[in-house]
Amino acid sequence: MINLINKEYLEAFGKNLRTAREELNLSQRQLGEKANIDPSQIGRIERGEQNTTLSTIAALAKALGKKPDELLKFPFPDN
């Protein structure tokens, strides 16, 4: 189960991933091929439905020509 605070992070990461992918005019399938990740997993990540691993974030970033921290930029909620 994903708690609400984590959901905000997952959705923000997914939005960053989708934006970076679309900037390169890549489909989820094309990104999946470049990163060796199933396209359906990319879809779940982009929708904020899947909490992914650091190695997957690194593979996605490399396939997009970005540093992992560029995909992880998002506002932190107030505590």
C-alpha positions as MATLAB code, in Angstrom:
seq = 'MINLINKEYLEAFGKNLRTAREELNLSQRQLGEKANIDPSQIGRIERGEQNTTLSTIAALAKALGKKPDELLKFPFPDN';
ca = [
       0.000    0.000    0.000;
       1.271    3.483   -0.878;
       0.758    6.165    1.749;
      -0.393    9.639    0.687;
       2.941   11.395    1.189;
       4.760    8.779   -0.877;
       2.024    9.042   -3.521;
       2.871   12.731   -3.985;
       6.519   11.838   -4.564;
       5.671    8.998   -6.923;
       3.358   11.212   -8.954;
       5.963   14.005   -9.128;
       8.653   11.567  -10.268;
       6.282   10.104  -12.842;
       5.505   13.560  -14.197;
       9.223   14.353  -14.468;
       9.841   11.069  -16.262;
       6.986   11.625  -18.726;
       8.128   15.192  -19.439;
      11.709   14.077  -20.111;
      10.513   11.227  -22.330;
       8.173   13.460  -24.319;
      10.896   16.108  -24.771;
      12.811   13.456  -26.725;
       9.664   12.348  -28.605;
      10.060    8.821  -27.261;
       7.196    6.419  -26.735;
       7.112    4.329  -23.585;
       8.088    1.357  -25.741;
      11.111    3.189  -27.181;
      12.264    4.300  -23.736;
      11.760    0.772  -22.468;
      13.986   -0.594  -25.213;
      16.710    1.967  -24.485;
      16.571    1.339  -20.717;
      15.860   -2.409  -20.904;
      12.650   -1.915  -18.901;
       9.196   -3.226  -19.752;
       7.084   -0.392  -21.252;
       4.144   -1.295  -18.997;
       6.393   -0.638  -15.982;
       7.245    2.789  -17.396;
       3.531    3.504  -17.700;
       2.927    2.528  -14.063;
       5.837    4.707  -12.934;
       4.599    7.686  -14.965;
       1.129    7.336  -13.429;
       2.583    7.225   -9.908;
       1.366    3.670   -9.383;
       4.740    2.045   -8.829;
       7.488    2.837   -6.362;
      10.573    2.072   -8.420;
      14.142    1.160   -7.480;
      17.262    3.276   -7.636;
      18.717    1.041  -10.334;
      15.614    1.586  -12.477;
      15.820    5.349  -11.940;
      19.480    5.245  -13.004;
      18.666    3.185  -16.117;
      15.851    5.545  -17.107;
      17.999    8.614  -16.565;
      20.829    7.160  -18.648;
      18.436    6.263  -21.465;
      17.116    9.838  -21.399;
      20.593   11.404  -21.305;
      19.958   12.877  -17.867;
      21.386   12.555  -14.383;
      19.130   10.705  -11.932;
      18.761   13.786   -9.732;
      17.174   15.646  -12.659;
      14.270   13.206  -12.535;
      14.008   13.466   -8.746;
      13.414   17.216   -8.507;
      10.106   17.914   -6.838;
       8.762   20.010   -3.980;
       8.681   18.454   -0.563;
       5.389   18.750    1.318;
       5.325   20.766    4.504;
       5.611   18.695    7.640;
];
